[in-house]
Amino acid sequence: MTAGQIADCILFAVEQPEGMDINHLRMRPTGQVD
């Protein structure tokens, strides 16, 4: 992942409700990159 993609992933995670599964948040950007 590029620095920009990592930043987008962090921003995406921060914007989600606290109850969200962190593993799920990590999976989504990876799927988009592939």
Stockholm file with secondary structure:
# STOCKHOLM 1.0

chainA/1-34         MTAGQIADCILFAVEQPEGMDINHLRMRPTGQVD
#=GR chainA/1-34 SS CCHHHHHHHHHHHHHSCTTSCHHHHHHHHHHHHC
#=GC SS_cons        CCHHHHHHHHHHHHHSCTTSCHHHHHHHHHHHHC
//
